[in-house]
Amino acid sequence: MNKRKKNTLLVLIYSVMFLICLGIVAVVDRLNLPIHNENQPPGDTIMEPLKDPVKESEPEPSEEIVMVPTTGVKKIEISQETKIQAPAVMAEEVKEYKPPSIVIASDVHYYSPELTDYGKAFWTMAKGDDGKVVHYISELMDSFTREMEGLSPSVVILTGDLTLNGEKKGHEALAKKLNLLEEKGVKVLVIPGNHDINNYNSASYMGKDREPSEIVTPDDFYRIYSRFGYDQGISRDEASFSYVYELDEYNWLLMLDSAQYVPENKVGGRIREETLIWMKTQLEEAKKRSVNVITIGHHNLLKESIRYPMDCTLENSEDVIELLESYRVPLYISGHLHLQRTKTHKPRPGVMEEGYHINEVVADSLAISPFQYGLLTWTKNNGISYTTKELDVAKWAKDCSITDDNLLRFQEYGADFLNEVVSGQVYDQLKNLPEEQRNKMAGLYSNINRAYCAGIPVDAGWVRSEEAYRLWERNLPDSKLFAEINEMIRDTKSDFNTWESVLEYGRRNDGIGNDISPQS
């Protein structure tokens, strides 16, 4: 009996324990049910159970308060919108650095069509010149401004000799074209050349007559071109038309007026003593700010040509070189020669060649075949390079539905015109020789001259093997013209249409907005 009672009691105890466990499970299940709002439509929950932020990798929806039923603790969940905003803000703070680009066009020699009827007097002038297509200069500049609009460089620079001979109407007409380019969003900077101010060779050509035309004074020059650099510069020299233009936070352009025009214009160039003092102040300020400086002038800094030893290099070039090199200026850009050249300064004999030496790029005339301009670009690895590009006048003419065949094949026409002008001048100087020999000798001279102007290398061995060269040797071995042929050959051993270097000084940028300038 006792044993039965004991077994019955055990069964009862286990049964009660089982029922208690079932009750606990039911209560727990009830506690884990979603909480509903009385006003919420059936089946729609307003909150979900808390998710572990460590285990949950997917972004949550909008910011909301989640109730934890067992504890009543509130937790703020970060929304997907909030999570993606932080990187976007950081990206705006570190903008990618876009290196600048510069177009250099030199010796445009613009001439207003209002000043001529393209009659006998005009063509006498044009055929006695050096091959500038003055009769198409208006169309050439229209083509140039259209091409610059498409290229959209940081700035377009005209390095002096803006007009044929300083005609006031020419300056005013050119400024109108440049203003149209600025209205398209392309900044233009100018400096004067030796042809531009107080030039009493300014003239009009009507029929058989050449008549003086109104010149441009220094005050006129500023009035006409003030919006092309002078009023936008961060510093202006009081003694000249020199100024500093801030290209960007890393680079300045030191625009130099090297022309001499008081009381009237001279061919040669010089930097005024007051301007040298001003330059030193600007270069010192650039050094403090770790800014790179590119210098632009009209006259040459270095002796660039055997053929043109006079009135091309600055009269006080040694002083300017010493100043620029002392501040590690990497490049001086000029024009004036109507030749494409690149050169590194070599000290005069007796001076140590070790150390830093400035480079010069000389841009040839935009108005002479092959009608090219220069492109100066900065690269993301802190390099800088210069290349030339031929202006595509034919494309512009075709796009504008122009029917003039010369414009539709402008490169060929320009080369033919240059050869015609130069060979004609040489032919006229070859007296007392058979016509066939005169044509061959003049043709050789003009072909070498075209390559010389364009900065294209010439094969000296090929030239000396030509029949025309032997005719020069036999007929006029001691003549000035034959000496010029040999000078051009010696001067065209290399291609002068490209140049590149690394900016070793000043501020640097790694291309994604990080300043990696050397510590001062």
C-alpha positions in Angstrom: 0.0 0.0 0.0 2.7 2.4 1.0 4.5 1.7 -2.2 1.4 2.5 -4.3 0.8 5.7 -2.5 4.4 6.7 -3.1 4.1 6.1 -6.9 0.8 8.0 -7.1 2.4 11.0 -5.4 5.3 11.1 -7.8 3.0 11.0 -10.8 1.0 13.9 -9.4 4.1 16.0 -8.8 5.4 15.4 -12.3 2.0 16.3 -13.8 1.9 19.6 -11.9 5.5 20.4 -13.0 4.6 19.7 -16.6 1.5 22.0 -16.4 3.7 24.8 -14.9 6.2 24.5 -17.8 3.4 24.7 -20.4 2.1 27.8 -18.6 5.5 29.5 -18.7 5.9 28.8 -22.5 2.5 30.3 -23.1 3.4 33.5 -21.2 6.7 33.9 -23.0 5.1 33.5 -26.4 2.5 36.1 -25.4 5.2 38.5 -24.4 7.0 38.2 -27.8 3.9 39.2 -29.8 4.1 42.6 -31.7 2.6 45.5 -29.9 -0.4 47.0 -31.7 -1.8 50.5 -31.7 -5.5 50.6 -31.3 -5.7 53.1 -34.2 -3.4 51.0 -36.5 -5.1 49.1 -39.2 -5.1 45.3 -38.7 -2.0 43.5 -39.9 0.2 46.7 -39.9 2.9 46.9 -37.2 4.4 50.2 -36.3 7.6 48.7 -34.8 9.7 45.6 -35.3 11.7 43.6 -32.7 15.1 45.1 -31.9 17.8 43.9 -34.3 21.4 43.4 -33.2 23.4 46.3 -34.9 26.6 44.2 -34.8 25.1 41.2 -36.6 22.8 43.2 -38.9 24.8 44.6 -41.9 22.0 46.0 -44.0 21.0 49.6 -43.4 17.7 50.3 -41.6 14.9 52.4 -42.9 14.1 55.9 -41.6 15.0 56.9 -38.0 12.6 55.5 -35.5 12.3 54.5 -31.8 12.1 50.8 -31.2 10.6 49.5 -27.9 12.2 46.5 -26.3 9.2 44.8 -24.6 11.2 42.9 -22.0 13.1 45.9 -20.7 11.4 49.0 -22.0 14.8 50.5 -23.2 14.6 52.9 -26.2 17.1 52.7 -29.0 17.8 55.1 -31.9 18.3 53.3 -35.2 20.4 55.2 -37.9 18.5 55.5 -41.2 19.8 54.5 -44.6 19.7 58.2 -45.7 21.7 59.3 -42.7 24.3 56.6 -43.2 25.0 57.6 -46.8 25.2 61.3 -46.2 28.4 61.3 -44.2 30.7 60.1 -47.1 29.0 62.5 -49.5 29.9 65.5 -47.2 33.5 64.3 -47.0 33.7 64.0 -50.8 32.6 67.6 -51.1 35.2 68.8 -48.7 38.0 67.1 -50.7 37.4 68.2 -54.3 39.5 66.7 -57.1 42.1 69.2 -58.3 41.8 70.1 -61.9 45.2 71.2 -63.4 45.0 74.3 -65.5 45.6 74.5 -69.2 46.8 77.6 -71.2 46.7 78.5 -74.9 49.5 80.7 -76.1 49.1 82.6 -79.4 51.7 85.1 -80.4 52.2 87.8 -83.0 48.6 87.8 -84.4 49.3 91.1 -86.2 45.6 91.8 -86.6 44.7 94.3 -89.4 41.2 95.8 -89.7 39.5 95.3 -93.1 38.2 98.9 -92.7 41.7 100.1 -93.4 42.1 98.7 -96.9 40.4 97.9 -100.2 43.0 95.1 -100.9 44.3 97.0 -103.9 47.8 97.6 -105.2 49.2 99.3 -102.2 48.0 96.6 -99.9 49.5 93.8 -101.9 52.8 95.6 -102.3 53.0 95.6 -98.5 51.8 92.0 -98.1 54.2 90.6 -100.7 57.1 92.5 -99.1 56.3 91.0 -95.7 57.3 87.7 -94.2 54.3 85.6 -95.2 51.6 86.8 -92.8 48.1 86.2 -94.3 47.0 89.8 -93.4 44.3 89.5 -96.1 42.6 86.7 -94.2 43.5 87.7 -90.6 39.9 88.5 -89.7 38.7 85.1 -90.7 41.7 83.5 -89.1 40.8 85.1 -85.7 37.2 84.1 -86.1 38.4 80.5 -86.6 40.7 80.9 -83.6 38.0 82.2 -81.2 35.6 79.4 -82.3 38.3 76.8 -81.7 39.1 78.2 -78.3 35.4 78.1 -77.3 35.4 74.4 -78.0 38.7 73.8 -76.4 37.8 75.8 -73.3 41.3 76.3 -71.7 41.8 78.0 -68.4 43.1 81.0 -70.2 44.1 82.2 -73.7 47.2 84.4 -73.8 48.2 86.7 -76.7 51.9 87.5 -76.2 52.2 90.8 -78.0 52.2 92.2 -81.5 48.5 92.2 -81.4 48.2 94.4 -84.5 50.1 94.7 -87.8 51.6 98.1 -87.0 49.6 99.5 -84.0 46.6 100.7 -86.0 43.9 102.0 -83.5 41.1 100.5 -85.6 43.0 97.2 -85.6 43.2 97.2 -81.8 39.6 98.0 -81.4 38.4 95.4 -83.9 40.6 92.7 -82.3 39.3 93.6 -78.8 35.7 93.1 -80.0 36.6 89.6 -81.2 38.3 88.8 -77.9 35.4 90.1 -75.9 33.1 87.7 -77.8 35.3 84.9 -76.7 35.2 86.0 -73.0 31.4 86.1 -73.3 31.6 82.4 -74.1 33.4 81.9 -70.8 37.0 81.8 -72.0 39.4 84.2 -70.2 41.8 86.2 -72.4 45.0 87.9 -71.3 47.2 90.2 -73.4 50.5 92.0 -73.2 51.8 94.6 -75.8 54.6 93.9 -78.3 56.9 96.2 -80.1 54.3 96.8 -82.9 51.4 97.9 -80.7 51.9 101.3 -79.0 53.1 104.6 -80.4 53.8 103.0 -83.7 54.1 105.6 -86.4 54.2 102.9 -89.2 50.5 102.6 -88.6 48.8 102.9 -92.1 45.9 102.3 -94.3 46.1 101.0 -97.9 43.6 102.2 -100.4 44.2 101.7 -104.1 47.7 102.8 -104.9 48.0 104.9 -101.8 49.5 104.2 -98.3 48.3 106.7 -95.8 49.1 107.1 -92.1 46.4 105.9 -89.8 45.6 106.7 -86.1 48.0 105.2 -83.6 47.4 103.8 -80.1 48.9 105.7 -77.1 49.6 104.0 -73.8 46.3 105.4 -72.4 44.5 104.0 -75.5 46.0 100.6 -75.0 44.8 100.4 -71.4 41.3 101.6 -72.4 41.0 99.0 -75.1 42.5 96.0 -73.2 41.8 96.7 -69.5 39.3 93.8 -69.3 41.9 91.4 -70.7 44.0 90.9 -67.6 44.8 94.4 -66.4 41.7 94.9 -64.2 41.7 91.2 -63.1 45.4 90.9 -62.0 46.3 90.6 -58.4 49.1 93.1 -58.8 49.9 95.7 -61.5 53.3 97.3 -62.2 53.0 101.2 -62.2 55.9 101.6 -64.6 54.7 99.3 -67.4 51.8 97.2 -68.7 53.0 94.3 -66.5 50.8 92.4 -64.1 50.3 89.2 -62.1 47.3 86.9 -62.9 46.3 84.2 -60.4 45.8 81.1 -62.6 44.7 79.1 -59.5 45.8 78.6 -55.9 49.0 76.8 -57.0 50.1 78.9 -60.1 50.6 82.5 -61.0 51.2 84.1 -64.4 53.8 86.9 -64.4 52.8 88.9 -67.5 55.6 91.2 -68.6 55.6 94.3 -70.8 59.0 94.2 -72.5 58.2 96.7 -75.2 59.8 100.2 -75.5 57.4 102.8 -76.8 58.3 106.2 -75.2 58.4 108.5 -77.0 57.8 106.0 -79.9 58.1 102.3 -80.5 61.4 100.5 -80.8 61.9 97.0 -82.2 64.1 95.8 -79.3 62.8 95.0 -75.8 63.9 95.7 -72.3 62.5 95.2 -68.8 62.4 98.6 -67.0 64.4 98.9 -63.8 61.3 99.8 -61.8 59.6 96.7 -63.3 62.5 94.5 -62.1 62.0 95.8 -58.6 58.3 95.1 -58.8 59.0 91.6 -60.2 61.2 90.8 -57.2 58.4 91.7 -54.9 55.9 89.5 -56.7 58.4 86.6 -56.8 59.1 86.9 -53.1 55.4 86.9 -52.3 54.9 83.8 -54.5 57.8 82.1 -52.6 56.1 82.8 -49.3 52.9 81.3 -50.5 54.7 78.3 -52.2 53.2 79.3 -55.6 54.7 78.3 -59.0 55.2 81.2 -61.4 55.2 81.1 -65.2 56.6 84.2 -66.9 55.3 85.5 -70.2 56.8 88.3 -72.3 57.0 89.4 -75.9 60.8 89.7 -76.4 63.0 86.7 -76.0 64.9 85.9 -72.8 67.6 83.8 -74.4 69.5 84.1 -77.7 67.3 81.8 -79.7 68.3 82.4 -83.3 71.6 82.5 -85.2 69.9 84.2 -88.1 68.3 87.0 -85.9 70.9 88.1 -83.4 69.7 91.7 -83.1 66.6 93.2 -81.4 65.1 89.9 -80.4 66.7 89.1 -77.0 66.0 91.5 -74.1 68.6 94.2 -73.9 69.0 93.4 -70.1 68.4 89.7 -70.4 71.2 88.7 -68.0 69.6 90.8 -65.2 66.2 89.2 -65.9 67.6 85.7 -66.1 69.5 86.1 -62.8 66.3 87.3 -61.1 64.1 84.5 -62.4 66.6 81.8 -61.7 67.1 83.0 -58.2 63.4 82.2 -57.6 63.5 79.0 -59.5 61.0 80.2 -62.1 60.6 77.1 -64.4 59.6 78.7 -67.7 59.6 81.9 -69.7 57.3 82.1 -72.7 57.8 84.7 -75.5 57.1 85.4 -79.2 58.5 88.2 -81.4 60.8 86.0 -83.5 58.0 84.4 -85.6 59.9 81.2 -85.0 59.0 78.1 -82.9 61.8 77.5 -80.4 62.6 75.8 -77.0 65.8 76.3 -75.1 67.4 75.9 -71.7 69.6 78.7 -70.5 73.4 78.0 -70.5 75.6 80.3 -68.5 78.2 82.3 -70.4 81.8 80.9 -70.4 83.5 81.1 -67.0 80.2 80.8 -65.0 79.5 77.5 -63.2 77.0 75.4 -65.2 75.8 73.5 -62.1 72.5 74.5 -60.5 69.2 75.6 -61.7 68.7 77.1 -65.3 65.5 78.5 -66.7 63.8 77.2 -69.8 62.2 79.3 -72.6 59.5 78.5 -75.2 59.2 80.8 -78.1 55.8 80.7 -79.9 55.8 81.4 -83.6 53.3 83.7 -85.3 49.7 82.6 -85.5 49.4 84.6 -88.7 52.1 82.6 -90.6 51.9 79.0 -91.9 51.4 76.5 -90.3 49.2 78.8 -88.2 49.8 77.1 -84.9 49.3 78.0 -81.2 50.8 76.5 -78.1 49.2 74.4 -75.4 50.7 74.5 -71.9 49.3 71.9 -69.6 49.8 70.7 -66.0 49.7 67.0 -65.2 48.6 65.2 -62.0 52.1 64.1 -61.3 53.2 67.7 -61.0 54.6 67.8 -64.5 54.2 70.6 -67.1 54.3 70.3 -70.9 54.1 72.4 -74.0 52.9 71.3 -77.4 51.8 73.0 -80.6 48.6 72.6 -82.5 47.7 73.8 -86.0 44.5 76.0 -86.2 41.9 74.2 -88.2 40.6 77.1 -90.3 39.2 74.8 -93.0 36.9 73.1 -90.5 35.6 76.5 -89.4 35.0 77.6 -93.0 33.1 74.4 -93.8 31.0 74.7 -90.6 30.2 78.3 -91.5 29.2 77.3 -95.1 32.0 79.5 -96.5 32.7 79.0 -100.2 36.1 80.6 -100.5 38.4 77.8 -101.7 41.4 79.3 -100.1 39.8 79.1 -96.7 38.4 75.6 -97.3 42.0 74.3 -97.9 43.7 76.9 -95.7 46.8 74.9 -94.6 47.8 74.2 -98.2 47.0 77.7 -99.2 49.0 79.2 -96.3 52.0 77.1 -97.1 51.8 78.1 -100.8 51.4 81.7 -99.9 54.4 81.7 -97.6 56.6 80.0 -100.2 55.4 82.4 -102.9 56.2 85.5 -100.8 59.7 84.3 -99.6 60.8 82.7 -102.8 59.6 85.8 -104.7 61.8 88.1 -102.5 64.8 85.8 -102.9 64.2 85.4 -106.7 64.3 89.2 -107.1 67.7 89.3 -105.5 69.3 86.7 -107.7 70.5 88.8 -110.6 72.3 87.7 -113.7 71.4 84.0 -113.4 69.3 81.9 -115.7 65.6 81.9 -114.7 65.5 78.1 -114.1 68.4 78.3 -111.6 66.9 81.3 -109.9 63.6 79.4 -109.4 65.4 76.3 -107.9 67.6 78.4 -105.6 64.7 80.5 -104.4 62.5 77.4 -103.9 65.2 75.7 -101.7 65.5 78.9 -99.6 61.7 79.2 -99.0 61.3 75.5 -98.2 64.0 75.6 -95.5 62.6 78.9 -94.2 59.1 77.4 -93.7 60.6 74.5 -91.7 62.7 77.0 -89.8 59.7 79.1 -88.8 57.6 76.1 -87.8 60.4 74.6 -85.6 60.6 71.4 -87.8 63.9 69.6 -88.1 65.7 69.7 -91.4 68.0 67.0 -92.7 71.2 68.9 -93.5 72.6 66.0 -95.4 69.6 65.9 -97.7 69.7 69.7 -98.3 73.4 69.6 -99.2 72.8 66.8 -101.7 70.2 68.8 -103.5 71.0 70.4 -106.9 69.7 73.8 -105.7 72.2 73.8 -102.8 75.0 73.1 -105.2 73.8 76.0 -107.4 74.1 78.3 -104.3 77.6 76.9 -103.7 78.7 77.5 -107.2 77.0 80.8 -108.0 76.8 82.7 -104.7 79.0 81.0 -102.1 79.8 84.3 -100.2 76.3 85.8 -100.4 74.2 86.8 -97.4 71.4 84.6 -98.6 73.5 81.5 -98.8 74.9 82.2 -95.3 71.3 82.4 -94.1 70.5 79.0 -95.6 73.4 77.5 -93.6 72.3 79.3 -90.5 68.8 77.9 -90.8 70.2 74.4 -91.3 72.3 74.6 -88.2 69.3 76.0 -86.3 66.9 73.2 -87.3 68.6 70.1 -86.0 65.8 69.4 -83.5 62.0 69.5 -83.3 61.0 72.6 -81.2 57.3 71.9 -81.0 57.3 70.0 -77.7 58.8 70.6 -74.2 58.2 69.1 -70.8 59.5 69.4 -67.3 58.6 68.7 -63.7 57.8 71.6 -61.3 60.5 71.0 -58.7 59.6 74.0 -56.6 56.5 75.7 -55.2 53.3 74.0 -54.2 52.3 70.6 -55.5 49.1 68.7 -55.7 48.6 65.0 -56.1 45.6 65.3 -58.4 42.9 64.5 -55.8 43.1 67.6 -53.7 46.0 66.8 -51.4 48.7 69.4 -51.0 52.1 67.6 -51.2 54.2 70.7 -51.3 57.7 70.4 -49.9 58.0 71.8 -46.3 59.7 75.2 -46.2 
